[in-house]
């Protein structure tokens, strides 16, 4: 069995333990903005936000007239449960 990205059902996301020098003032500010508590949780949330932002920006490149209202409307049309 494979998921929608063609990975085996036994695929586990790779985790890597690493040491980084972090600006703790920036981590604290990001933690408040993201509503996270632990450093690793804050870093993961910040990475996810960055990826999501880039995806939204790519959508705007494809359709410069796209508005948040139109996007919400199109999502509701595709996902009636989200109404």
Secondary structure, DSSP 4 states (H G I P E B T S, - for coil): -B-TTS-BTT-------------HHHHHHHHHHHT--SHHHHHHHHHHHHHHHHHHHHHHHH-TT--HHHHHHHHHHH-GGG-
